[in-house]
């Protein structure tokens, strides 16, 4: 199956020392995460960024997860400045 782009905000429950995702809600359906397959950081710059400095850099943590139904998704958390709420997004469905 080819990747299916989603790009929607989701509600995520995290846990553990490194705050990995445990479950998420997408379009009213709850998904339990059975396995975190991979995790990586993105500290790049947005395409077309006029300035390239620490203030315009992305701060995202990506996760590829398998849910209990067997589907595989990629999600990320946009980490804002200290004290601000982080936002989670469902990026794509892989299987």
PyMOL Python script that loads the backbone (N, CA, C, O; Angstrom):
from pymol import cmd

cmd.read_pdbstr("""\
ATOM      1  N   UNK A   1       0.842  -1.187   0.000  1.00  0.00           N
ATOM      2  CA  UNK A   1       0.000   0.000   0.000  1.00  0.00           C
ATOM      3  C   UNK A   1       0.883   1.244   0.000  1.00  0.00           C
ATOM      4  O   UNK A   1       1.824   1.343   0.787  1.00  0.00           O
ATOM      5  N   UNK A   2       0.582   2.175  -0.868  1.00  0.00           N
ATOM      6  CA  UNK A   2       1.324   3.434  -0.921  1.00  0.00           C
ATOM      7  C   UNK A   2       0.947   4.301   0.278  1.00  0.00           C
ATOM      8  O   UNK A   2      -0.178   4.217   0.770  1.00  0.00           O
ATOM      9  N   UNK A   3       1.878   5.134   0.756  1.00  0.00           N
ATOM     10  CA  UNK A   3       1.552   6.025   1.863  1.00  0.00           C
ATOM     11  C   UNK A   3       0.351   6.909   1.532  1.00  0.00           C
ATOM     12  O   UNK A   3       0.203   7.389   0.408  1.00  0.00           O
ATOM     13  N   UNK A   4      -0.493   7.111   2.529  1.00  0.00           N
ATOM     14  CA  UNK A   4      -1.676   7.951   2.387  1.00  0.00           C
ATOM     15  C   UNK A   4      -1.494   9.165   3.296  1.00  0.00           C
ATOM     16  O   UNK A   4      -1.514   9.028   4.519  1.00  0.00           O
ATOM     17  N   UNK A   5      -1.315  10.360   2.707  1.00  0.00           N
ATOM     18  CA  UNK A   5      -1.119  11.580   3.485  1.00  0.00           C
ATOM     19  C   UNK A   5      -2.389  11.935   4.231  1.00  0.00           C
ATOM     20  O   UNK A   5      -3.483  11.888   3.668  1.00  0.00           O
ATOM     21  N   UNK A   6      -2.242  12.298   5.524  1.00  0.00           N
ATOM     22  CA  UNK A   6      -3.383  12.684   6.351  1.00  0.00           C
ATOM     23  C   UNK A   6      -3.246  14.143   6.784  1.00  0.00           C
ATOM     24  O   UNK A   6      -4.094  14.966   6.441  1.00  0.00           O
ATOM     25  N   UNK A   7      -2.198  14.474   7.528  1.00  0.00           N
ATOM     26  CA  UNK A   7      -1.935  15.848   7.934  1.00  0.00           C
ATOM     27  C   UNK A   7      -3.006  16.489   8.789  1.00  0.00           C
ATOM     28  O   UNK A   7      -3.372  17.641   8.556  1.00  0.00           O
ATOM     29  N   UNK A   8      -3.525  15.758   9.790  1.00  0.00           N
ATOM     30  CA  UNK A   8      -4.579  16.283  10.661  1.00  0.00           C
ATOM     31  C   UNK A   8      -4.127  16.281  12.111  1.00  0.00           C
ATOM     32  O   UNK A   8      -3.368  15.411  12.539  1.00  0.00           O
ATOM     33  N   UNK A   9      -4.604  17.267  12.862  1.00  0.00           N
ATOM     34  CA  UNK A   9      -4.322  17.335  14.295  1.00  0.00           C
ATOM     35  C   UNK A   9      -5.023  16.172  14.993  1.00  0.00           C
ATOM     36  O   UNK A   9      -6.133  15.791  14.621  1.00  0.00           O
ATOM     37  N   UNK A  10      -4.361  15.611  16.014  1.00  0.00           N
ATOM     38  CA  UNK A  10      -4.915  14.500  16.778  1.00  0.00           C
ATOM     39  C   UNK A  10      -4.685  14.731  18.265  1.00  0.00           C
ATOM     40  O   UNK A  10      -3.847  15.543  18.657  1.00  0.00           O
ATOM     41  N   UNK A  11      -5.438  14.008  19.088  1.00  0.00           N
ATOM     42  CA  UNK A  11      -5.230  13.997  20.528  1.00  0.00           C
ATOM     43  C   UNK A  11      -4.390  12.774  20.855  1.00  0.00           C
ATOM     44  O   UNK A  11      -4.702  11.670  20.409  1.00  0.00           O
ATOM     45  N   UNK A  12      -3.320  12.961  21.632  1.00  0.00           N
ATOM     46  CA  UNK A  12      -2.397  11.868  21.930  1.00  0.00           C
ATOM     47  C   UNK A  12      -2.206  11.749  23.438  1.00  0.00           C
ATOM     48  O   UNK A  12      -2.097  12.750  24.146  1.00  0.00           O
ATOM     49  N   UNK A  13      -2.168  10.506  23.913  1.00  0.00           N
ATOM     50  CA  UNK A  13      -1.814  10.204  25.293  1.00  0.00           C
ATOM     51  C   UNK A  13      -0.388   9.674  25.271  1.00  0.00           C
ATOM     52  O   UNK A  13      -0.076   8.756  24.512  1.00  0.00           O
ATOM     53  N   UNK A  14       0.479  10.248  26.103  1.00  0.00           N
ATOM     54  CA  UNK A  14       1.883   9.843  26.134  1.00  0.00           C
ATOM     55  C   UNK A  14       2.226   9.236  27.483  1.00  0.00           C
ATOM     56  O   UNK A  14       1.472   9.362  28.448  1.00  0.00           O
ATOM     57  N   UNK A  15       3.379   8.574  27.534  1.00  0.00           N
ATOM     58  CA  UNK A  15       3.836   7.992  28.789  1.00  0.00           C
ATOM     59  C   UNK A  15       5.293   7.618  28.705  1.00  0.00           C
ATOM     60  O   UNK A  15       5.911   7.706  27.645  1.00  0.00           O
ATOM     61  N   UNK A  16       5.837   7.202  29.827  1.00  0.00           N
ATOM     62  CA  UNK A  16       7.233   6.799  29.892  1.00  0.00           C
ATOM     63  C   UNK A  16       8.148   7.986  30.103  1.00  0.00           C
ATOM     64  O   UNK A  16       7.720   9.140  30.108  1.00  0.00           O
ATOM     65  N   UNK A  17       9.422   7.671  30.278  1.00  0.00           N
ATOM     66  CA  UNK A  17      10.414   8.722  30.534  1.00  0.00           C
ATOM     67  C   UNK A  17      10.613   9.645  29.347  1.00  0.00           C
ATOM     68  O   UNK A  17      10.890  10.831  29.528  1.00  0.00           O
ATOM     69  N   UNK A  18      10.478   9.120  28.129  1.00  0.00           N
ATOM     70  CA  UNK A  18      10.721   9.938  26.943  1.00  0.00           C
ATOM     71  C   UNK A  18       9.417  10.415  26.303  1.00  0.00           C
ATOM     72  O   UNK A  18       9.435  10.948  25.194  1.00  0.00           O
ATOM     73  N   UNK A  19       8.301  10.231  26.980  1.00  0.00           N
ATOM     74  CA  UNK A  19       6.989  10.715  26.518  1.00  0.00           C
ATOM     75  C   UNK A  19       6.624  10.193  25.131  1.00  0.00           C
ATOM     76  O   UNK A  19       6.260  10.966  24.244  1.00  0.00           O
ATOM     77  N   UNK A  20       6.723   8.881  24.954  1.00  0.00           N
ATOM     78  CA  UNK A  20       6.306   8.267  23.696  1.00  0.00           C
ATOM     79  C   UNK A  20       4.789   8.181  23.650  1.00  0.00           C
ATOM     80  O   UNK A  20       4.136   8.120  24.692  1.00  0.00           O
ATOM     81  N   UNK A  21       4.221   8.176  22.442  1.00  0.00           N
ATOM     82  CA  UNK A  21       2.768   8.065  22.324  1.00  0.00           C
ATOM     83  C   UNK A  21       2.289   6.668  22.727  1.00  0.00           C
ATOM     84  O   UNK A  21       2.900   5.663  22.362  1.00  0.00           O
ATOM     85  N   UNK A  22       1.184   6.618  23.485  1.00  0.00           N
ATOM     86  CA  UNK A  22       0.578   5.359  23.904  1.00  0.00           C
ATOM     87  C   UNK A  22      -0.722   5.085  23.154  1.00  0.00           C
ATOM     88  O   UNK A  22      -1.064   3.937  22.869  1.00  0.00           O
ATOM     89  N   UNK A  23      -1.438   6.162  22.841  1.00  0.00           N
ATOM     90  CA  UNK A  23      -2.703   6.049  22.115  1.00  0.00           C
ATOM     91  C   UNK A  23      -3.022   7.397  21.490  1.00  0.00           C
ATOM     92  O   UNK A  23      -2.438   8.418  21.852  1.00  0.00           O
ATOM     93  N   UNK A  24      -3.966   7.386  20.535  1.00  0.00           N
ATOM     94  CA  UNK A  24      -4.399   8.644  19.940  1.00  0.00           C
ATOM     95  C   UNK A  24      -5.844   8.525  19.469  1.00  0.00           C
ATOM     96  O   UNK A  24      -6.369   7.430  19.267  1.00  0.00           O
ATOM     97  N   UNK A  25      -6.462   9.680  19.304  1.00  0.00           N
ATOM     98  CA  UNK A  25      -7.834   9.760  18.797  1.00  0.00           C
ATOM     99  C   UNK A  25      -7.786  10.514  17.482  1.00  0.00           C
ATOM    100  O   UNK A  25      -7.271  11.630  17.405  1.00  0.00           O
ATOM    101  N   UNK A  26      -8.334   9.884  16.443  1.00  0.00           N
ATOM    102  CA  UNK A  26      -8.387  10.478  15.113  1.00  0.00           C
ATOM    103  C   UNK A  26      -9.794  10.313  14.563  1.00  0.00           C
ATOM    104  O   UNK A  26     -10.305   9.198  14.461  1.00  0.00           O
ATOM    105  N   UNK A  27     -10.411  11.429  14.212  1.00  0.00           N
ATOM    106  CA  UNK A  27     -11.770  11.445  13.668  1.00  0.00           C
ATOM    107  C   UNK A  27     -12.752  10.671  14.548  1.00  0.00           C
ATOM    108  O   UNK A  27     -13.617   9.945  14.058  1.00  0.00           O
ATOM    109  N   UNK A  28     -12.589  10.847  15.855  1.00  0.00           N
ATOM    110  CA  UNK A  28     -13.515  10.240  16.810  1.00  0.00           C
ATOM    111  C   UNK A  28     -13.236   8.786  17.148  1.00  0.00           C
ATOM    112  O   UNK A  28     -13.952   8.208  17.966  1.00  0.00           O
ATOM    113  N   UNK A  29     -12.227   8.178  16.551  1.00  0.00           N
ATOM    114  CA  UNK A  29     -11.884   6.787  16.823  1.00  0.00           C
ATOM    115  C   UNK A  29     -10.606   6.732  17.640  1.00  0.00           C
ATOM    116  O   UNK A  29      -9.630   7.408  17.316  1.00  0.00           O
ATOM    117  N   UNK A  30     -10.606   5.926  18.704  1.00  0.00           N
ATOM    118  CA  UNK A  30      -9.429   5.764  19.556  1.00  0.00           C
ATOM    119  C   UNK A  30      -8.565   4.622  19.022  1.00  0.00           C
ATOM    120  O   UNK A  30      -9.080   3.567  18.649  1.00  0.00           O
ATOM    121  N   UNK A  31      -7.265   4.838  18.990  1.00  0.00           N
ATOM    122  CA  UNK A  31      -6.289   3.846  18.527  1.00  0.00           C
ATOM    123  C   UNK A  31      -5.278   3.606  19.643  1.00  0.00           C
ATOM    124  O   UNK A  31      -4.688   4.555  20.160  1.00  0.00           O
ATOM    125  N   UNK A  32      -5.078   2.355  20.014  1.00  0.00           N
ATOM    126  CA  UNK A  32      -4.054   1.979  20.991  1.00  0.00           C
ATOM    127  C   UNK A  32      -2.785   1.610  20.230  1.00  0.00           C
ATOM    128  O   UNK A  32      -2.837   0.854  19.260  1.00  0.00           O
ATOM    129  N   UNK A  33      -1.665   2.133  20.661  1.00  0.00           N
ATOM    130  CA  UNK A  33      -0.396   1.854  19.994  1.00  0.00           C
ATOM    131  C   UNK A  33       0.204   0.581  20.579  1.00  0.00           C
ATOM    132  O   UNK A  33       0.456   0.490  21.781  1.00  0.00           O
ATOM    133  N   UNK A  34       0.429  -0.397  19.707  1.00  0.00           N
ATOM    134  CA  UNK A  34       1.015  -1.671  20.115  1.00  0.00           C
ATOM    135  C   UNK A  34       2.537  -1.605  20.119  1.00  0.00           C
ATOM    136  O   UNK A  34       3.192  -2.270  20.922  1.00  0.00           O
ATOM    137  N   UNK A  35       3.104  -0.791  19.208  1.00  0.00           N
ATOM    138  CA  UNK A  35       4.564  -0.740  19.068  1.00  0.00           C
ATOM    139  C   UNK A  35       4.994   0.579  18.439  1.00  0.00           C
ATOM    140  O   UNK A  35       4.387   1.049  17.476  1.00  0.00           O
ATOM    141  N   UNK A  36       6.041   1.166  18.989  1.00  0.00           N
ATOM    142  CA  UNK A  36       6.717   2.285  18.337  1.00  0.00           C
ATOM    143  C   UNK A  36       7.822   1.659  17.493  1.00  0.00           C
ATOM    144  O   UNK A  36       8.809   1.151  18.027  1.00  0.00           O
ATOM    145  N   UNK A  37       7.652   1.698  16.180  1.00  0.00           N
ATOM    146  CA  UNK A  37       8.586   1.047  15.259  1.00  0.00           C
ATOM    147  C   UNK A  37       9.860   1.864  15.104  1.00  0.00           C
ATOM    148  O   UNK A  37      10.958   1.309  15.063  1.00  0.00           O
ATOM    149  N   UNK A  38       9.712   3.189  15.018  1.00  0.00           N
ATOM    150  CA  UNK A  38      10.865   4.079  14.834  1.00  0.00           C
ATOM    151  C   UNK A  38      10.528   5.451  15.396  1.00  0.00           C
ATOM    152  O   UNK A  38       9.361   5.829  15.500  1.00  0.00           O
ATOM    153  N   UNK A  39      11.568   6.185  15.753  1.00  0.00           N
ATOM    154  CA  UNK A  39      11.411   7.562  16.232  1.00  0.00           C
ATOM    155  C   UNK A  39      12.618   8.367  15.747  1.00  0.00           C
ATOM    156  O   UNK A  39      13.747   7.876  15.749  1.00  0.00           O
ATOM    157  N   UNK A  40      12.362   9.607  15.333  1.00  0.00           N
ATOM    158  CA  UNK A  40      13.466  10.465  14.871  1.00  0.00           C
ATOM    159  C   UNK A  40      13.091  11.929  15.074  1.00  0.00           C
ATOM    160  O   UNK A  40      11.924  12.266  15.272  1.00  0.00           O
ATOM    161  N   UNK A  41      14.104  12.793  15.019  1.00  0.00           N
ATOM    162  CA  UNK A  41      13.940  14.233  15.208  1.00  0.00           C
ATOM    163  C   UNK A  41      14.059  14.961  13.880  1.00  0.00           C
ATOM    164  O   UNK A  41      14.772  14.518  12.980  1.00  0.00           O
ATOM    165  N   UNK A  42      13.361  16.073  13.765  1.00  0.00           N
ATOM    166  CA  UNK A  42      13.482  16.954  12.604  1.00  0.00           C
ATOM    167  C   UNK A  42      13.747  18.355  13.124  1.00  0.00           C
ATOM    168  O   UNK A  42      12.879  18.977  13.738  1.00  0.00           O
ATOM    169  N   UNK A  43      14.947  18.845  12.874  1.00  0.00           N
ATOM    170  CA  UNK A  43      15.328  20.194  13.272  1.00  0.00           C
ATOM    171  C   UNK A  43      15.621  21.038  12.047  1.00  0.00           C
ATOM    172  O   UNK A  43      16.411  21.980  12.111  1.00  0.00           O
ATOM    173  N   UNK A  44      14.992  20.706  10.938  1.00  0.00           N
ATOM    174  CA  UNK A  44      15.236  21.415   9.690  1.00  0.00           C
ATOM    175  C   UNK A  44      14.495  22.735   9.607  1.00  0.00           C
ATOM    176  O   UNK A  44      13.903  23.201  10.581  1.00  0.00           O
ATOM    177  N   UNK A  45      14.540  23.321   8.432  1.00  0.00           N
ATOM    178  CA  UNK A  45      13.870  24.588   8.175  1.00  0.00           C
ATOM    179  C   UNK A  45      12.736  24.370   7.186  1.00  0.00           C
ATOM    180  O   UNK A  45      12.808  23.485   6.333  1.00  0.00           O
ATOM    181  N   UNK A  46      11.702  25.167   7.301  1.00  0.00           N
ATOM    182  CA  UNK A  46      10.582  25.089   6.368  1.00  0.00           C
ATOM    183  C   UNK A  46      11.055  25.507   4.978  1.00  0.00           C
ATOM    184  O   UNK A  46      11.948  26.343   4.842  1.00  0.00           O
ATOM    185  N   UNK A  47      10.453  24.922   3.957  1.00  0.00           N
ATOM    186  CA  UNK A  47      10.791  25.305   2.580  1.00  0.00           C
ATOM    187  C   UNK A  47      10.476  26.785   2.397  1.00  0.00           C
ATOM    188  O   UNK A  47       9.407  27.252   2.790  1.00  0.00           O
ATOM    189  N   UNK A  48      11.386  27.500   1.815  1.00  0.00           N
ATOM    190  CA  UNK A  48      11.175  28.922   1.568  1.00  0.00           C
ATOM    191  C   UNK A  48      11.417  29.810   2.775  1.00  0.00           C
ATOM    192  O   UNK A  48      11.040  30.981   2.756  1.00  0.00           O
ATOM    193  N   UNK A  49      12.037  29.285   3.827  1.00  0.00           N
ATOM    194  CA  UNK A  49      12.323  30.098   5.010  1.00  0.00           C
ATOM    195  C   UNK A  49      13.231  31.259   4.619  1.00  0.00           C
ATOM    196  O   UNK A  49      14.291  31.052   4.028  1.00  0.00           O
ATOM    197  N   UNK A  50      12.815  32.480   4.948  1.00  0.00           N
ATOM    198  CA  UNK A  50      13.590  33.663   4.605  1.00  0.00           C
ATOM    199  C   UNK A  50      14.857  33.728   5.454  1.00  0.00           C
ATOM    200  O   UNK A  50      15.943  34.005   4.946  1.00  0.00           O
ATOM    201  N   UNK A  51      14.705  33.472   6.740  1.00  0.00           N
ATOM    202  CA  UNK A  51      15.858  33.470   7.636  1.00  0.00           C
ATOM    203  C   UNK A  51      16.092  32.043   8.120  1.00  0.00           C
ATOM    204  O   UNK A  51      15.142  31.284   8.314  1.00  0.00           O
ATOM    205  N   UNK A  52      17.324  31.692   8.308  1.00  0.00           N
ATOM    206  CA  UNK A  52      17.665  30.369   8.825  1.00  0.00           C
ATOM    207  C   UNK A  52      18.423  30.548  10.130  1.00  0.00           C
ATOM    208  O   UNK A  52      19.648  30.660  10.139  1.00  0.00           O
ATOM    209  N   UNK A  53      17.688  30.575  11.221  1.00  0.00           N
ATOM    210  CA  UNK A  53      18.303  30.658  12.535  1.00  0.00           C
ATOM    211  C   UNK A  53      17.487  29.796  13.500  1.00  0.00           C
ATOM    212  O   UNK A  53      16.509  29.172  13.087  1.00  0.00           O
ATOM    213  N   UNK A  54      17.867  29.753  14.762  1.00  0.00           N
ATOM    214  CA  UNK A  54      17.222  28.867  15.722  1.00  0.00           C
ATOM    215  C   UNK A  54      15.740  29.181  15.897  1.00  0.00           C
ATOM    216  O   UNK A  54      14.967  28.288  16.244  1.00  0.00           O
ATOM    217  N   UNK A  55      15.327  30.414  15.669  1.00  0.00           N
ATOM    218  CA  UNK A  55      13.904  30.765  15.848  1.00  0.00           C
ATOM    219  C   UNK A  55      13.026  30.241  14.729  1.00  0.00           C
ATOM    220  O   UNK A  55      11.835  30.015  14.943  1.00  0.00           O
ATOM    221  N   UNK A  56      13.579  30.042  13.543  1.00  0.00           N
ATOM    222  CA  UNK A  56      12.772  29.578  12.416  1.00  0.00           C
ATOM    223  C   UNK A  56      12.928  28.079  12.164  1.00  0.00           C
ATOM    224  O   UNK A  56      12.347  27.542  11.220  1.00  0.00           O
ATOM    225  N   UNK A  57      13.699  27.413  12.994  1.00  0.00           N
ATOM    226  CA  UNK A  57      13.918  25.974  12.847  1.00  0.00           C
ATOM    227  C   UNK A  57      12.712  25.192  13.376  1.00  0.00           C
ATOM    228  O   UNK A  57      12.104  25.570  14.378  1.00  0.00           O
ATOM    229  N   UNK A  58      12.375  24.087  12.681  1.00  0.00           N
ATOM    230  CA  UNK A  58      11.329  23.182  13.175  1.00  0.00           C
ATOM    231  C   UNK A  58      11.882  22.405  14.359  1.00  0.00           C
ATOM    232  O   UNK A  58      13.081  22.141  14.448  1.00  0.00           O
ATOM    233  N   UNK A  59      10.991  22.049  15.252  1.00  0.00           N
ATOM    234  CA  UNK A  59      11.347  21.192  16.386  1.00  0.00           C
ATOM    235  C   UNK A  59      10.271  20.120  16.470  1.00  0.00           C
ATOM    236  O   UNK A  59       9.290  20.256  17.202  1.00  0.00           O
ATOM    237  N   UNK A  60      10.475  19.047  15.702  1.00  0.00           N
ATOM    238  CA  UNK A  60       9.478  17.983  15.639  1.00  0.00           C
ATOM    239  C   UNK A  60      10.097  16.651  16.041  1.00  0.00           C
ATOM    240  O   UNK A  60      11.251  16.351  15.736  1.00  0.00           O
ATOM    241  N   UNK A  61       9.283  15.867  16.739  1.00  0.00           N
ATOM    242  CA  UNK A  61       9.633  14.487  17.037  1.00  0.00           C
ATOM    243  C   UNK A  61       8.656  13.620  16.249  1.00  0.00           C
ATOM    244  O   UNK A  61       7.442  13.724  16.424  1.00  0.00           O
ATOM    245  N   UNK A  62       9.191  12.765  15.380  1.00  0.00           N
ATOM    246  CA  UNK A  62       8.373  11.867  14.560  1.00  0.00           C
ATOM    247  C   UNK A  62       8.353  10.471  15.175  1.00  0.00           C
ATOM    248  O   UNK A  62       9.323  10.042  15.801  1.00  0.00           O
ATOM    249  N   UNK A  63       7.236   9.770  14.987  1.00  0.00           N
ATOM    250  CA  UNK A  63       7.089   8.401  15.450  1.00  0.00           C
ATOM    251  C   UNK A  63       6.380   7.592  14.367  1.00  0.00           C
ATOM    252  O   UNK A  63       5.365   8.025  13.822  1.00  0.00           O
ATOM    253  N   UNK A  64       6.918   6.426  14.064  1.00  0.00           N
ATOM    254  CA  UNK A  64       6.222   5.458  13.208  1.00  0.00           C
ATOM    255  C   UNK A  64       5.696   4.400  14.173  1.00  0.00           C
ATOM    256  O   UNK A  64       6.464   3.782  14.910  1.00  0.00           O
ATOM    257  N   UNK A  65       4.369   4.197  14.162  1.00  0.00           N
ATOM    258  CA  UNK A  65       3.742   3.316  15.147  1.00  0.00           C
ATOM    259  C   UNK A  65       2.854   2.274  14.461  1.00  0.00           C
ATOM    260  O   UNK A  65       2.314   2.492  13.377  1.00  0.00           O
ATOM    261  N   UNK A  66       2.731   1.140  15.141  1.00  0.00           N
ATOM    262  CA  UNK A  66       1.775   0.113  14.730  1.00  0.00           C
ATOM    263  C   UNK A  66       0.686   0.087  15.798  1.00  0.00           C
ATOM    264  O   UNK A  66       0.982  -0.043  16.986  1.00  0.00           O
ATOM    265  N   UNK A  67      -0.568   0.210  15.378  1.00  0.00           N
ATOM    266  CA  UNK A  67      -1.680   0.168  16.319  1.00  0.00           C
ATOM    267  C   UNK A  67      -2.144  -1.285  16.478  1.00  0.00           C
ATOM    268  O   UNK A  67      -1.742  -2.161  15.713  1.00  0.00           O
ATOM    269  N   UNK A  68      -2.989  -1.526  17.473  1.00  0.00           N
ATOM    270  CA  UNK A  68      -3.401  -2.895  17.782  1.00  0.00           C
ATOM    271  C   UNK A  68      -4.147  -3.568  16.637  1.00  0.00           C
ATOM    272  O   UNK A  68      -4.172  -4.797  16.569  1.00  0.00           O
ATOM    273  N   UNK A  69      -4.751  -2.804  15.738  1.00  0.00           N
ATOM    274  CA  UNK A  69      -5.443  -3.381  14.581  1.00  0.00           C
ATOM    275  C   UNK A  69      -4.474  -3.754  13.455  1.00  0.00           C
ATOM    276  O   UNK A  69      -4.886  -4.338  12.452  1.00  0.00           O
ATOM    277  N   UNK A  70      -3.172  -3.415  13.619  1.00  0.00           N
ATOM    278  CA  UNK A  70      -2.157  -3.754  12.635  1.00  0.00           C
ATOM    279  C   UNK A  70      -1.796  -2.630  11.677  1.00  0.00           C
ATOM    280  O   UNK A  70      -0.814  -2.746  10.944  1.00  0.00           O
ATOM    281  N   UNK A  71      -2.557  -1.553  11.663  1.00  0.00           N
ATOM    282  CA  UNK A  71      -2.263  -0.426  10.774  1.00  0.00           C
ATOM    283  C   UNK A  71      -0.990   0.287  11.243  1.00  0.00           C
ATOM    284  O   UNK A  71      -0.675   0.306  12.433  1.00  0.00           O
ATOM    285  N   UNK A  72      -0.268   0.871  10.285  1.00  0.00           N
ATOM    286  CA  UNK A  72       0.952   1.612  10.602  1.00  0.00           C
ATOM    287  C   UNK A  72       0.752   3.075  10.221  1.00  0.00           C
ATOM    288  O   UNK A  72       0.317   3.395   9.115  1.00  0.00           O
ATOM    289  N   UNK A  73       1.082   3.953  11.166  1.00  0.00           N
ATOM    290  CA  UNK A  73       0.931   5.392  10.973  1.00  0.00           C
ATOM    291  C   UNK A  73       2.235   6.088  11.309  1.00  0.00           C
ATOM    292  O   UNK A  73       3.051   5.567  12.070  1.00  0.00           O
ATOM    293  N   UNK A  74       2.428   7.279  10.731  1.00  0.00           N
ATOM    294  CA  UNK A  74       3.489   8.184  11.166  1.00  0.00           C
ATOM    295  C   UNK A  74       2.809   9.413  11.750  1.00  0.00           C
ATOM    296  O   UNK A  74       1.852   9.945  11.186  1.00  0.00           O
ATOM    297  N   UNK A  75       3.323   9.848  12.885  1.00  0.00           N
ATOM    298  CA  UNK A  75       2.797  11.029  13.569  1.00  0.00           C
ATOM    299  C   UNK A  75       3.972  11.858  14.046  1.00  0.00           C
ATOM    300  O   UNK A  75       5.101  11.375  14.134  1.00  0.00           O
ATOM    301  N   UNK A  76       3.689  13.110  14.351  1.00  0.00           N
ATOM    302  CA  UNK A  76       4.745  13.946  14.920  1.00  0.00           C
ATOM    303  C   UNK A  76       4.162  14.920  15.911  1.00  0.00           C
ATOM    304  O   UNK A  76       2.977  15.251  15.872  1.00  0.00           O
ATOM    305  N   UNK A  77       5.025  15.375  16.804  1.00  0.00           N
ATOM    306  CA  UNK A  77       4.659  16.410  17.760  1.00  0.00           C
ATOM    307  C   UNK A  77       5.496  17.639  17.425  1.00  0.00           C
ATOM    308  O   UNK A  77       6.722  17.573  17.342  1.00  0.00           O
ATOM    309  N   UNK A  78       4.805  18.759  17.234  1.00  0.00           N
ATOM    310  CA  UNK A  78       5.458  20.052  17.039  1.00  0.00           C
ATOM    311  C   UNK A  78       5.704  20.625  18.426  1.00  0.00           C
ATOM    312  O   UNK A  78       4.768  21.029  19.115  1.00  0.00           O
ATOM    313  N   UNK A  79       6.966  20.657  18.829  1.00  0.00           N
ATOM    314  CA  UNK A  79       7.292  21.175  20.153  1.00  0.00           C
ATOM    315  C   UNK A  79       7.429  22.684  20.074  1.00  0.00           C
ATOM    316  O   UNK A  79       8.280  23.200  19.349  1.00  0.00           O
ATOM    317  N   UNK A  80       6.604  23.381  20.811  1.00  0.00           N
ATOM    318  CA  UNK A  80       6.672  24.834  20.849  1.00  0.00           C
ATOM    319  C   UNK A  80       7.691  25.291  21.876  1.00  0.00           C
ATOM    320  O   UNK A  80       8.360  24.466  22.499  1.00  0.00           O
ATOM    321  N   UNK A  81       7.815  26.597  22.058  1.00  0.00           N
ATOM    322  CA  UNK A  81       8.711  27.134  23.086  1.00  0.00           C
ATOM    323  C   UNK A  81       8.318  26.619  24.471  1.00  0.00           C
ATOM    324  O   UNK A  81       7.175  26.218  24.693  1.00  0.00           O
ATOM    325  N   UNK A  82       9.271  26.636  25.395  1.00  0.00           N
ATOM    326  CA  UNK A  82       9.026  26.173  26.761  1.00  0.00           C
ATOM    327  C   UNK A  82       7.782  26.853  27.333  1.00  0.00           C
ATOM    328  O   UNK A  82       7.610  28.066  27.209  1.00  0.00           O
ATOM    329  N   UNK A  83       6.938  26.071  27.946  1.00  0.00           N
ATOM    330  CA  UNK A  83       5.726  26.615  28.555  1.00  0.00           C
ATOM    331  C   UNK A  83       4.533  26.624  27.629  1.00  0.00           C
ATOM    332  O   UNK A  83       3.407  26.803  28.094  1.00  0.00           O
ATOM    333  N   UNK A  84       4.730  26.438  26.338  1.00  0.00           N
ATOM    334  CA  UNK A  84       3.612  26.382  25.394  1.00  0.00           C
ATOM    335  C   UNK A  84       3.228  24.939  25.139  1.00  0.00           C
ATOM    336  O   UNK A  84       4.049  24.030  25.265  1.00  0.00           O
ATOM    337  N   UNK A  85       1.978  24.742  24.783  1.00  0.00           N
ATOM    338  CA  UNK A  85       1.451  23.413  24.529  1.00  0.00           C
ATOM    339  C   UNK A  85       1.991  22.870  23.205  1.00  0.00           C
ATOM    340  O   UNK A  85       2.013  23.574  22.196  1.00  0.00           O
ATOM    341  N   UNK A  86       2.425  21.612  23.224  1.00  0.00           N
ATOM    342  CA  UNK A  86       2.866  20.948  22.001  1.00  0.00           C
ATOM    343  C   UNK A  86       1.656  20.457  21.235  1.00  0.00           C
ATOM    344  O   UNK A  86       0.633  20.126  21.833  1.00  0.00           O
ATOM    345  N   UNK A  87       1.765  20.406  19.908  1.00  0.00           N
ATOM    346  CA  UNK A  87       0.661  19.953  19.073  1.00  0.00           C
ATOM    347  C   UNK A  87       1.062  18.678  18.342  1.00  0.00           C
ATOM    348  O   UNK A  87       2.167  18.573  17.809  1.00  0.00           O
ATOM    349  N   UNK A  88       0.146  17.711  18.325  1.00  0.00           N
ATOM    350  CA  UNK A  88       0.373  16.432  17.652  1.00  0.00           C
ATOM    351  C   UNK A  88      -0.380  16.387  16.335  1.00  0.00           C
ATOM    352  O   UNK A  88      -1.489  16.909  16.224  1.00  0.00           O
ATOM    353  N   UNK A  89       0.238  15.752  15.326  1.00  0.00           N
ATOM    354  CA  UNK A  89      -0.379  15.605  14.003  1.00  0.00           C
ATOM    355  C   UNK A  89      -0.193  14.182  13.504  1.00  0.00           C
ATOM    356  O   UNK A  89       0.867  13.582  13.682  1.00  0.00           O
ATOM    357  N   UNK A  90      -1.232  13.651  12.878  1.00  0.00           N
ATOM    358  CA  UNK A  90      -1.138  12.374  12.191  1.00  0.00           C
ATOM    359  C   UNK A  90      -0.678  12.700  10.785  1.00  0.00           C
ATOM    360  O   UNK A  90      -1.407  13.330  10.018  1.00  0.00           O
ATOM    361  N   UNK A  91       0.524  12.276  10.443  1.00  0.00           N
ATOM    362  CA  UNK A  91       1.157  12.662   9.183  1.00  0.00           C
ATOM    363  C   UNK A  91       0.684  11.788   8.015  1.00  0.00           C
ATOM    364  O   UNK A  91       0.215  12.301   6.998  1.00  0.00           O
ATOM    365  N   UNK A  92       0.809  10.473   8.168  1.00  0.00           N
ATOM    366  CA  UNK A  92       0.402   9.590   7.075  1.00  0.00           C
ATOM    367  C   UNK A  92       0.130   8.187   7.578  1.00  0.00           C
ATOM    368  O   UNK A  92       0.583   7.792   8.653  1.00  0.00           O
ATOM    369  N   UNK A  93      -0.621   7.442   6.776  1.00  0.00           N
ATOM    370  CA  UNK A  93      -0.873   6.033   7.041  1.00  0.00           C
ATOM    371  C   UNK A  93      -0.058   5.221   6.050  1.00  0.00           C
ATOM    372  O   UNK A  93      -0.105   5.473   4.846  1.00  0.00           O
ATOM    373  N   UNK A  94       0.689   4.249   6.553  1.00  0.00           N
ATOM    374  CA  UNK A  94       1.556   3.460   5.692  1.00  0.00           C
ATOM    375  C   UNK A  94       0.941   2.115   5.318  1.00  0.00           C
ATOM    376  O   UNK A  94       1.178   1.617   4.218  1.00  0.00           O
ATOM    377  N   UNK A  95       0.171   1.530   6.199  1.00  0.00           N
ATOM    378  CA  UNK A  95      -0.492   0.253   5.918  1.00  0.00           C
ATOM    379  C   UNK A  95      -1.877   0.273   6.519  1.00  0.00           C
ATOM    380  O   UNK A  95      -2.615  -0.705   6.402  1.00  0.00           O
TER     381      UNK A  95
END
""", "prot")
cmd.dss("prot")
cmd.show_as("cartoon", "prot")
cmd.util.cbc("prot")
cmd.orient("prot")
